[in-house]
Amino acid sequence: MKRINLQMYAETVHGKKIAFLYRLLSDAATATAAHVAFTTENSVTMSRDADTVATKDGAVRTPGEVETEISTTALLAVGDTMISKLKAALVSGEKVEVWRVNLAEKGTGDNKFKATYYQAYVTEFEETSSAEDHVECSLTFGAEGAGVDGEATVTTEQQEMIELYGFTDTTAKGA
């Protein structure tokens, strides 16, 4: 009987450790990427269509290009600016930078984490407001290509924002 080393798979990545950061491409020289506050869900979907040609010997498939779609759902925060910027990018057709960062896998330097970088267009925005729940916003991005793997810098301040709030000591703030 063949034994499988399950220790290779002993630790899973919690959903909170996958963070998405966004920035308008036009702001790349002046702004730091930011996350969407109160994100409840993100997803990346990659697909490839294929054309089929019938031949006398059987079907021949020709693969198309990889298509990547990124989506995020979040509760709308009072005074939110990122969702407003992304909604405006949909209307204007402006390109957006997107980083999918795995905060569970440290990179080679301080505040570096394994990440995938995309350039994308916002293709869909939906805002839902029911009588009993918080306002929820859903955004869909159509990425160009399949993304590029590397390492992204996520500052301590950004990490604290992603975690909702950072550690605070028990001493008085002015001390």
C-alpha positions in Angstrom: 0.0 0.0 0.0 1.3 3.4 -1.0 1.5 6.0 1.8 0.9 9.7 1.2 2.7 12.3 3.2 -0.2 14.4 4.4 2.2 16.7 6.3 2.8 18.4 2.9 -0.8 19.6 3.1 -1.2 20.0 6.8 -1.8 23.8 6.8 -4.5 25.6 4.7 -4.7 29.2 3.8 -7.6 31.1 5.6 -9.7 33.3 3.3 -8.8 36.4 5.3 -5.1 35.9 4.4 -5.9 36.5 0.7 -6.1 40.2 0.2 -6.8 42.2 -3.0 -5.3 45.7 -3.4 -6.4 48.1 -6.1 -5.1 51.3 -7.7 -6.0 53.3 -10.8 -3.2 52.8 -13.3 -3.1 56.6 -13.8 -2.3 57.0 -10.1 0.7 54.6 -10.1 3.2 57.4 -9.7 1.5 59.1 -6.8 -0.7 56.6 -4.9 -0.3 53.4 -2.9 -2.6 50.5 -3.7 -5.5 50.1 -1.2 -8.0 47.4 -0.4 -11.8 47.7 -0.4 -13.0 48.0 3.2 -15.3 45.3 4.6 -14.6 42.9 1.8 -16.7 39.7 2.3 -15.5 37.7 -0.8 -13.1 37.8 -3.6 -12.6 35.4 -6.5 -10.4 34.9 -9.5 -11.7 32.8 -12.4 -9.5 31.8 -15.3 -10.9 30.2 -18.5 -9.8 29.3 -22.0 -12.2 28.7 -24.8 -11.3 26.4 -27.6 -12.5 26.1 -31.2 -13.2 22.7 -32.5 -12.8 21.8 -36.2 -14.4 18.5 -37.3 -12.0 16.5 -39.5 -12.4 13.1 -41.1 -10.0 11.7 -38.5 -11.8 13.3 -35.5 -12.1 16.7 -33.8 -9.2 19.0 -33.6 -9.2 21.6 -30.9 -7.5 25.0 -31.1 -7.2 26.7 -27.7 -7.9 30.4 -27.4 -6.4 32.9 -25.1 -6.7 32.8 -21.3 -9.4 35.0 -19.9 -9.2 36.1 -16.3 -12.1 37.6 -14.3 -11.7 39.0 -10.8 -14.6 39.8 -8.5 -15.0 41.3 -5.1 -18.0 41.8 -2.9 -17.9 44.2 0.1 -20.1 46.1 2.5 -20.2 49.8 1.7 -18.3 51.8 4.2 -19.4 55.3 5.2 -17.0 57.8 3.4 -15.6 55.0 1.1 -13.3 56.3 -1.6 -12.0 53.1 -3.2 -15.4 51.8 -4.4 -16.2 55.3 -5.7 -12.9 55.3 -7.7 -13.5 51.8 -9.1 -17.1 52.7 -10.1 -15.8 55.9 -11.8 -13.2 53.7 -13.6 -16.0 51.6 -15.0 -17.8 54.7 -16.4 -14.6 56.2 -17.9 -13.0 52.9 -19.1 -9.9 53.6 -17.0 -7.5 50.7 -16.4 -7.0 49.4 -12.9 -4.1 47.6 -11.2 -5.1 44.6 -9.0 -2.9 42.6 -6.7 -3.9 39.3 -5.2 -1.7 39.0 -2.2 -1.3 35.9 -0.1 -0.5 37.2 3.4 0.1 33.6 4.6 3.2 33.3 2.4 6.0 35.7 3.2 8.3 36.8 0.4 12.0 37.5 0.4 12.0 40.9 2.1 10.4 42.9 4.8 6.6 43.3 4.2 6.9 41.2 1.0 4.3 38.6 0.2 3.6 36.2 -2.7 1.3 37.9 -5.1 -0.2 38.0 -8.6 -0.4 41.3 -10.4 -3.1 42.1 -13.0 -4.1 45.1 -15.1 -7.8 45.1 -15.6 -10.9 47.0 -16.5 -13.9 47.2 -14.2 -16.6 45.5 -16.2 -19.5 45.4 -13.8 -20.7 47.2 -10.7 -23.7 46.3 -8.6 -25.0 47.9 -5.4 -27.6 46.1 -3.4 -29.5 47.7 -0.5 -32.2 45.8 1.3 -34.3 46.9 4.3 -32.6 44.5 6.7 -29.0 44.3 5.7 -26.0 46.5 5.0 -25.4 48.0 1.6 -23.4 45.5 -0.5 -21.3 46.4 -3.5 -20.1 43.8 -6.1 -17.4 44.6 -8.7 -16.2 42.5 -11.6 -12.9 43.1 -13.4 -11.8 41.8 -16.7 -8.0 41.3 -16.6 -5.7 41.5 -19.5 -3.8 38.2 -19.7 -3.4 35.7 -16.9 -1.5 38.0 -14.4 2.1 37.9 -13.4 3.4 36.1 -10.2 5.9 37.9 -8.0 6.1 39.6 -4.6 4.2 42.6 -3.5 5.0 45.0 -0.7 2.1 45.3 1.9 3.1 47.9 4.4 2.4 47.4 8.1 -0.3 50.2 7.8 -1.9 48.3 4.9 -1.9 45.1 6.8 -3.5 46.7 9.8 -6.2 48.2 7.5 -6.8 44.7 6.0 -7.1 43.3 9.5 -9.7 46.0 10.4 -7.5 47.3 13.1 -4.0 46.7 14.3 -2.7 45.8 17.7 -2.9 48.6 20.3 -0.9 48.5 23.5 -2.6 49.1 26.9 -0.6 52.3 27.6 -2.0 55.8 27.0 -1.6 56.9 23.4 0.2 60.1 24.5 2.6 58.3 26.7 
